[in-house]
Amino acid sequence: MSILNDLPILSLILLSPLLGILVILLLPKHRSSWMKTAVIITTLVPLVLSLWLYANFDKQQGGAAFDEQLSWVEVPLNKESQSGVSEFIFQFQYHLGVDGLSLPLLLLTALVTAMAALAAVHIKKRWKSFFVWFLLLEIGMLGVFLARDLFLFFIFFEITLIAMYFLIGIWGNFNRERAANQFLIYNGLGSAIMLIAFVILVNTAGFHIDQVGEQVSLIYSGSYSDIFRNMADPMAWVNLAPEQLGYANPFAMTDTMQWTLFIMLLVAFGIKLPIFPFHTWMLKVHTEASPSIVMLHSGILLKMGAYGLLRFGLLLFPSQAREFATVLAVLGVINLLYGALLAFRQQELRLVLAYASMSHMGIVLLGFAAFNEIGLQGAVFQLVSHGLISALIFLIVGSIYERTGTTELSELGGLARSMPFISGVLMAAGLASLGLPGLSGFVGEFLSLLGLFESMRWLTAAAVLGIVLTAVYMLRAVLKITFGPLPEPFGALKDARLIEAMPMIVLLAFILLLGCYPSILTDTVQLGVEELLQPLFATRAGG
């Protein structure tokens, strides 16, 4: 533990892919095997450090031991003479931190990225550019879960947007450019809404006064901890109405403004999640991007939307979120049922899985809507579980497509005869996705619905129907691929190579581990949930 305290481990996790980018830029363009090896080694560094961090995470102290904070950007504002005021400053910090909510998602990101690097053996062109964008994407994803400053969070969020745009548009399938443009338009709109909300937060809840001797500084801060503390403090400037002070308060946030910001953040992160009807862009990405990129998109990027909604929506605006709970639960049920019904109708495997991802994100919304310890634990558990399961399934889809040249269910069948290992892992992943007890998918679904049952029993009953439909469409797809007549051209297909089997085994092992021993995750998540529940049920001025 003392060793960890002496190291800037969060910065090492975040910035280690930069070394890989430098190595790749220095390698000759035709040395693809060297580049692939460098990328795999590079992605293992954040994975090892994240495992180390998780194993040594003090559940009593939380993440305070690993908090890293440095002065970054300070912009002095007008220097007009003010009574007793020395300066006005816009202040942004290089502030990294972890807690019980972000740490599991940080580890998930490092794990799935390392497995996706192994899956990148399917890439056939422009290796240098691909791996540079790939590692840049990893930096962005890690940064989203580490950032504790709104401006820093936004920068990392935008890095993922830019990197994904090129990774889809250059290395995707036939309609890759259309998919990349649709991804950019939808997510760019969400980012613009998020930026506006963040600017308003900095200029209201981010305001505080620092005084050192006679030096009085009025500071507008992007620090998440400052904004969180001010939003929860009834005596902070943001919560003091003019009638309470007897004079105008430019920093006060009215109830209408709080509702506006909450809805803006819901839309911004709901696009990334995605919440119906902001889901159409996601279908294109799932079908057109290369397998390793879809692993990251489905396994990590969708979780960024849920994490942002939880961190900035529910945690900063608990009163509004609590009143909005029923609507949030209805949106979750719509996501769950709509995604499940359309997944059942699809004949293309990647579309089945795209709608399945949308359906499973509905369960996350149901856990959020529960607003109790069980439901929120279930939601975060579901994020981690679905990240592992979807990454594994898309890894398998990439291997199947490389061998058969198709993902149409009508053209596949009987693959258990020629590819027993891949088919067996696919069957296990499918069972985890439908929520079989003993696998990770069951725990997240069970906790989310159990938490919701306390307050919204009818919506819980409707959600159970979605779980049943999940079993139907998943078994339909998996059984059609693995059993039945084997098409003649597929009789001589080779089973998984070592570089494919390794990530399949690792991901499946984590799915089994969380299914059989869920307290490895729930004990850590509980810390973050308790931090959320404390302000959630507190009485706040203006709330």
C-alpha positions in Angstrom: 0.0 0.0 0.0 2.8 2.4 0.8 4.3 1.8 -2.6 1.0 2.7 -4.3 0.9 5.9 -2.2 4.3 6.9 -3.4 3.5 6.5 -7.1 1.2 8.6 -9.3 -0.5 5.4 -10.3 -3.6 7.1 -11.8 -1.4 9.2 -14.1 0.6 6.1 -15.0 -2.6 4.2 -15.9 -3.8 7.2 -17.9 -0.7 8.2 -19.8 1.0 4.8 -20.3 -0.6 4.4 -23.8 1.3 7.5 -24.9 4.5 5.5 -24.7 3.0 2.9 -27.0 1.9 5.6 -29.5 5.5 7.0 -29.5 6.9 3.5 -30.2 4.5 2.8 -33.0 5.2 6.2 -34.7 8.9 5.3 -34.7 8.4 1.8 -36.2 8.6 1.2 -40.0 5.1 1.1 -41.7 5.6 -2.5 -43.0 6.4 -4.0 -39.5 2.9 -4.9 -38.7 3.8 -7.7 -36.3 6.1 -5.4 -34.3 3.3 -2.8 -34.0 0.8 -5.5 -32.9 3.2 -6.7 -30.3 3.9 -3.2 -29.1 0.2 -2.4 -28.8 -0.6 -5.6 -26.9 2.3 -4.9 -24.4 1.2 -1.3 -24.1 -2.4 -2.2 -23.2 -1.3 -4.7 -20.6 0.4 -1.9 -18.6 -2.9 -0.1 -17.6 -4.5 -3.5 -17.0 -1.8 -4.6 -14.6 -1.8 -1.3 -12.8 -5.6 -1.3 -12.6 -5.6 -4.8 -11.1 -3.0 -3.6 -8.7 -5.1 -0.6 -7.8 -8.3 -2.6 -7.4 -6.5 -5.2 -5.2 -5.1 -2.5 -2.9 -8.2 -0.3 -2.8 -8.9 0.6 0.8 -12.7 0.1 1.2 -12.6 2.2 4.4 -10.6 5.1 3.1 -12.1 5.0 -0.4 -10.1 6.4 -3.2 -8.6 9.3 -1.3 -5.2 7.6 -1.2 -4.9 7.7 -5.0 -6.3 11.2 -5.5 -4.0 13.3 -7.8 -4.4 17.1 -8.2 -2.3 19.7 -9.8 -2.9 23.3 -11.0 -3.5 23.3 -14.7 -5.3 26.3 -16.3 -6.0 29.6 -14.5 -7.6 32.4 -16.6 -7.7 35.8 -14.8 -10.9 37.7 -15.5 -11.4 41.5 -15.4 -9.2 43.3 -12.9 -11.7 46.1 -12.1 -11.5 47.4 -8.6 -14.0 45.6 -6.3 -14.6 46.2 -2.7 -12.3 43.8 -0.8 -11.8 41.6 -3.9 -8.3 41.0 -5.3 -9.0 38.9 -8.4 -11.5 36.9 -10.4 -10.2 33.6 -11.8 -11.5 30.8 -14.0 -9.7 27.7 -12.6 -9.4 24.2 -14.1 -7.2 21.5 -12.6 -5.5 18.3 -13.6 -7.5 16.3 -11.1 -7.7 12.5 -11.2 -9.5 10.2 -8.7 -11.3 6.9 -8.2 -14.1 5.7 -6.0 -16.4 2.7 -5.7 -18.3 3.8 -8.8 -15.5 4.6 -11.2 -12.9 2.0 -10.2 -14.8 -1.1 -11.5 -15.4 0.7 -14.8 -11.7 1.7 -15.0 -10.7 -1.9 -14.6 -13.3 -3.0 -17.1 -11.9 -0.4 -19.6 -8.3 -1.7 -19.2 -9.3 -5.3 -19.5 -11.6 -5.0 -22.6 -9.0 -2.7 -24.3 -6.3 -5.3 -23.8 -8.5 -8.1 -25.2 -9.5 -5.8 -28.1 -5.8 -5.3 -28.9 -5.5 -9.1 -29.3 -8.6 -9.1 -31.5 -7.0 -6.4 -33.7 -5.1 -9.2 -35.6 -8.0 -9.0 -38.1 -6.9 -5.5 -39.3 -5.4 -5.8 -42.7 -4.5 -2.2 -43.7 -2.8 1.0 -42.4 -1.7 -0.6 -39.2 0.3 2.4 -37.9 -2.6 4.8 -38.1 -5.1 2.2 -36.7 -3.0 1.5 -33.6 -2.3 5.2 -32.9 -6.0 5.9 -32.9 -6.7 2.8 -30.9 -4.3 3.8 -28.1 -5.6 7.4 -28.2 -9.1 6.0 -27.8 -7.9 4.1 -24.7 -6.5 7.3 -23.2 -9.8 9.0 -23.7 -11.8 6.1 -22.1 -9.5 5.8 -19.1 -9.6 9.6 -18.7 -13.4 9.7 -18.6 -13.5 7.4 -15.6 -10.5 9.1 -13.8 -11.3 12.8 -14.4 -12.5 14.9 -11.4 -12.6 18.2 -13.3 -15.5 19.0 -15.7 -13.2 20.5 -18.3 -10.8 17.5 -18.1 -13.7 15.1 -18.3 -15.0 16.9 -21.4 -11.6 16.8 -23.1 -11.3 13.0 -22.6 -14.9 12.5 -23.7 -14.1 14.4 -26.9 -10.9 12.3 -27.5 -13.1 9.2 -27.6 -15.4 10.9 -30.1 -12.6 11.9 -32.5 -10.8 8.6 -32.2 -13.9 6.5 -32.8 -14.9 8.6 -35.8 -11.7 7.7 -37.6 -11.6 4.1 -36.4 -15.1 3.5 -37.8 -14.7 5.6 -40.9 -11.4 4.1 -42.1 -11.4 0.5 -40.9 -15.1 -0.4 -40.9 -17.2 -2.3 -43.4 -18.9 -1.1 -46.7 -21.1 1.6 -45.2 -18.4 2.7 -42.7 -18.4 6.4 -43.7 -22.1 6.8 -43.2 -21.9 5.0 -39.8 -19.0 7.3 -38.8 -20.8 10.4 -39.8 -24.0 9.4 -38.0 -21.9 8.6 -34.9 -20.3 12.0 -35.1 -23.5 13.9 -35.5 -25.4 12.3 -32.7 -22.5 12.2 -30.2 -21.4 15.7 -31.2 -24.8 17.0 -30.5 -24.7 15.3 -27.1 -21.3 16.8 -26.4 -22.5 20.3 -27.3 -25.4 20.0 -24.8 -23.1 18.6 -22.2 -20.6 21.4 -22.6 -23.3 24.1 -22.2 -24.5 22.4 -19.0 -20.9 22.2 -17.7 -20.3 25.9 -18.4 -23.4 26.8 -16.5 -22.4 24.6 -13.6 -18.9 26.2 -13.5 -20.4 29.7 -13.4 -22.9 28.9 -10.7 -22.1 25.9 -8.5 -18.4 26.2 -9.3 -18.1 29.6 -7.7 -16.4 29.9 -4.3 -14.3 32.5 -2.4 -10.7 31.9 -1.3 -9.2 34.2 1.2 -5.5 34.2 2.3 -4.8 37.0 4.7 -6.1 40.2 2.9 -6.0 38.5 -0.5 -9.6 37.6 -1.5 -10.1 35.6 -4.7 -13.4 34.9 -6.4 -12.9 31.6 -8.2 -15.0 29.8 -10.8 -13.9 26.2 -10.6 -14.4 23.2 -12.8 -13.5 20.9 -9.8 -16.2 18.2 -9.5 -15.7 18.0 -5.7 -16.2 21.8 -5.4 -19.4 21.7 -7.5 -20.7 18.6 -5.7 -20.0 20.2 -2.3 -21.7 23.5 -3.3 -24.7 21.8 -4.7 -25.2 19.8 -1.5 -24.6 22.8 0.9 -27.8 24.9 1.6 -25.6 27.8 2.5 -23.5 27.9 -0.6 -24.0 30.8 -3.0 -25.6 28.5 -5.6 -28.5 27.7 -3.2 -29.1 31.1 -1.7 -32.0 32.9 -3.3 -31.9 36.8 -3.6 -34.7 37.1 -1.0 -32.6 35.2 1.5 -29.7 37.6 1.0 -31.6 40.8 0.6 -29.7 41.6 -2.6 -29.1 40.1 -6.1 -27.2 36.8 -6.3 -25.8 36.1 -9.8 -24.7 32.7 -8.7 -28.1 31.4 -7.5 -29.5 28.4 -9.3 -33.3 28.5 -9.5 -35.4 25.3 -9.4 -36.2 25.9 -13.1 -32.5 26.1 -13.9 -31.8 22.9 -12.0 -34.4 21.1 -13.9 -33.1 22.4 -17.2 -29.6 21.3 -16.4 -30.8 17.9 -15.3 -32.7 17.4 -18.5 -29.8 18.6 -20.6 -27.4 16.1 -18.9 -30.0 13.3 -19.3 -30.2 14.0 -23.1 -26.4 14.4 -23.5 -25.6 11.2 -21.8 -28.8 9.5 -22.9 -27.5 9.7 -26.5 -24.3 7.9 -25.6 -26.1 5.3 -23.4 -28.3 5.1 -25.7 -31.9 5.9 -24.5 -34.7 5.4 -27.0 -35.2 7.2 -29.4 -31.5 8.2 -29.6 -30.4 4.7 -30.6 -30.2 4.6 -34.4 -26.6 5.7 -34.6 -25.5 2.8 -32.3 -27.0 0.2 -34.7 -24.8 1.5 -37.6 -21.7 1.3 -35.4 -22.4 -2.2 -34.3 -22.8 -3.4 -37.9 -20.1 -1.4 -39.7 -17.2 -1.1 -37.3 -14.4 -3.7 -37.1 -14.8 -6.4 -34.4 -12.1 -5.0 -32.1 -13.7 -1.5 -32.2 -17.2 -2.8 -31.6 -15.8 -4.6 -28.5 -14.7 -1.2 -27.2 -17.9 0.6 -28.3 -20.4 -1.9 -26.9 -18.2 -2.9 -23.9 -17.0 0.6 -22.8 -18.3 3.6 -24.7 -22.0 2.9 -23.9 -21.0 2.6 -20.3 -19.6 6.1 -20.4 -23.1 7.4 -21.0 -24.5 5.6 -18.0 -21.5 6.7 -15.8 -21.9 10.3 -16.9 -25.7 10.2 -16.2 -25.0 8.7 -12.7 -22.1 11.0 -11.8 -23.4 14.3 -13.1 -27.1 13.8 -13.3 -28.2 11.8 -10.3 -25.4 12.8 -8.0 -25.5 16.5 -8.6 -29.3 16.8 -9.0 -30.7 14.2 -6.5 -34.0 16.0 -5.9 -34.8 16.3 -9.6 -33.6 12.8 -10.3 -35.8 11.4 -7.5 -38.9 13.2 -8.9 -38.0 11.9 -12.4 -37.7 8.3 -11.2 -40.9 7.1 -12.7 -40.1 8.6 -16.1 -36.6 7.1 -15.9 -38.1 3.7 -15.1 -40.6 3.9 -18.0 -37.7 4.8 -20.4 -35.8 1.8 -19.0 -38.8 -0.5 -19.7 -39.1 0.9 -23.2 -35.4 0.3 -23.9 -35.7 -3.2 -22.5 -38.8 -4.3 -24.4 -38.2 -2.4 -27.6 -34.6 -3.7 -27.9 -35.7 -7.3 -27.1 -38.6 -7.3 -29.6 -36.5 -6.0 -32.4 -33.5 -8.3 -31.6 -35.9 -11.2 -31.9 -36.9 -10.1 -35.5 -33.4 -9.6 -36.8 -31.7 -12.0 -39.2 -28.3 -10.4 -39.0 -26.3 -11.4 -35.9 -24.7 -8.1 -35.4 -28.1 -6.4 -35.4 -29.3 -8.9 -32.9 -26.5 -8.0 -30.6 -26.9 -4.2 -31.2 -30.5 -4.3 -30.1 -29.5 -6.6 -27.3 -27.1 -4.0 -26.0 -29.9 -1.4 -26.1 -32.2 -3.7 -24.2 -29.6 -4.4 -21.5 -29.0 -0.7 -21.0 -32.6 -0.5 -20.2 -31.9 -2.6 -17.1 -29.3 -0.1 -16.1 -31.9 2.7 -16.2 -34.2 0.6 -14.1 -31.5 0.2 -11.5 -31.0 4.0 -11.5 -34.7 4.6 -11.2 -34.9 2.4 -8.1 -32.9 5.0 -6.1 -31.9 2.6 -3.3 -28.7 0.7 -2.5 -29.8 -2.6 -4.1 -30.9 -1.0 -7.4 -27.9 1.2 -7.8 -25.5 -1.6 -7.0 -27.4 -3.7 -9.6 -27.1 -1.0 -12.2 -23.3 -0.6 -11.8 -22.9 -4.4 -11.7 -24.9 -4.6 -14.9 -22.6 -2.1 -16.6 -19.5 -4.2 -15.8 -21.2 -7.5 -16.6 -22.6 -6.3 -19.9 -19.2 -4.8 -20.8 -17.6 -8.2 -20.4 -20.3 -10.2 -22.1 -20.7 -7.9 -25.1 -17.0 -7.7 -25.6 -16.8 -11.5 -25.6 -19.6 -12.0 -28.0 -18.3 -9.5 -30.5 -14.9 -11.0 -30.3 -16.5 -14.3 -31.3 -18.5 -12.6 -34.0 -15.3 -11.3 -35.5 -13.8 -14.8 -35.5 -16.9 -16.2 -37.2 -17.0 -13.5 -39.8 -13.3 -13.9 -40.6 -13.9 -17.6 -41.4 -17.3 -17.6 -43.0 -17.5 -14.1 -44.5 -21.1 -13.6 -43.2 -23.1 -13.0 -40.0 -26.5 -13.7 -41.6 -28.3 -16.2 -39.4 -29.9 -17.8 -42.5 -26.4 -18.6 -43.9 -24.9 -20.0 -40.6 -25.5 -23.3 -38.8 -23.8 -26.3 -37.4 -20.6 -24.6 -36.5 -20.2 -26.7 -33.3 -19.0 -29.5 -35.6 -16.1 -27.6 -37.2 -15.4 -25.0 -34.5 -16.3 -26.6 -31.1 -14.3 -24.2 -28.9 -15.6 -21.0 -30.5 -19.2 -22.5 -30.4 -18.9 -23.5 -26.8 -17.7 -20.1 -25.7 -20.5 -18.5 -27.7 -23.0 -20.7 -25.9 -21.6 -19.7 -22.5 -21.6 -16.0 -23.5 -25.2 -16.3 -24.7 -26.3 -17.9 -21.4 -24.6 -15.1 -19.5 -26.4 -12.5 -21.6 -29.8 -14.0 -20.9 -29.1 -14.0 -17.2 -28.3 -17.6 -16.3 -27.6 -18.0 -12.5 -23.9 -18.6 -11.8 -22.9 -16.1 -14.5 -22.4 -12.4 -14.2 -25.5 -11.4 -16.2 -27.8 -12.8 -13.6 -26.5 -10.7 -10.6 -26.9 -7.3 -12.3 -30.4 -8.0 -13.6 -31.6 -9.5 -10.3 -30.3 -6.6 -8.1 -31.7 -4.0 -10.5 -35.1 -5.5 -10.6 -35.1 -6.3 -6.9 -34.3 -2.7 -6.1 -37.1 -1.4 -8.4 -39.6 -3.8 -7.0 -39.8 -1.9 -3.7 -41.4 1.2 -5.3 -42.6 0.3 -8.8 -44.0 -3.3 -8.9 -45.9 -3.0 -12.1 -43.0 -1.7 -14.1 -40.8 -4.4 -12.6 -43.3 -7.0 -13.9 -43.1 -5.4 -17.3 -39.3 -5.6 -17.1 -39.5 -9.3 -16.3 -41.2 -9.8 -19.6 -38.2 -8.2 -21.3 -35.9 -10.7 -19.5 -38.0 -13.6 -20.9 -37.7 -12.1 -24.4 -33.9 -11.8 -23.9 -33.7 -15.6 -23.4 -35.8 -16.1 -26.5 -33.8 -14.0 -29.0 -30.4 -15.0 -27.5 -31.1 -18.8 -27.6 -32.6 -18.4 -31.1 -29.4 -16.8 -32.4 -26.9 -19.0 -30.6 -28.6 -22.3 -31.4 -29.1 -21.3 -35.0 -25.3 -20.7 -35.3 -24.0 -23.6 -33.4 -26.4 -26.5 -34.2 -28.4 -27.7 -37.2 -27.1 -28.6 -40.6 -23.6 -27.5 -41.4 -23.3 -25.7 -44.8 -20.9 -27.5 -47.0 -18.4 -24.6 -47.4 -18.0 -24.5 -43.6 -17.0 -28.1 -43.1 -13.3 -27.4 -43.1 -13.3 -24.3 -40.9 -10.5 -24.1 -38.3 -11.2 -23.5 -34.7 -9.8 -20.6 -32.6 -6.1 -19.8 -32.9 -4.2 -19.1 -29.7 -4.4 -15.3 -30.1 -8.2 -15.6 -30.4 -8.7 -18.2 -27.6 -6.7 -16.3 -25.0 -9.0 -13.2 -24.8 -12.1 -15.5 -25.0 -10.8 -17.5 -22.0 -9.9 -14.4 -20.0 -13.3 -12.6 -20.6 -15.2 -15.8 -19.9 -13.2 -16.3 -16.7 -14.2 -12.9 -15.4 -17.9 -13.6 -16.3 -17.7 -16.8 -14.3 -15.9 -15.1 -11.4 -18.4 -12.3 -11.0 -21.3 -14.8 -11.3 -20.0 -17.1 -8.6 -18.4 -14.5 -6.4 -20.2 -11.2 -7.0 -19.0 -9.6 -3.7 -15.6 -9.0 -5.4 -17.5 -6.2 -7.2 -20.4 -5.4 -5.0 -18.3 -4.6 -2.0 -16.4 -1.9 -3.9 -19.5 -0.6 -5.7 -21.3 -0.2 -2.3 -18.8 2.6 -1.3 -19.8 4.7 -4.3 -23.5 3.9 -3.9 -23.4 5.1 -0.3 -21.8 8.3 -1.4 -24.6 8.7 -3.9 -27.4 7.9 -1.5 -26.3 10.3 1.2 -27.1 13.5 -0.8 -29.9 11.7 -2.7 -32.2 11.6 0.3 -31.0 14.7 2.0 -33.1 17.8 2.1 -31.5 20.6 0.1 -32.4 24.2 -0.4 -34.0 24.7 -3.7 -34.2 20.9 -4.3 
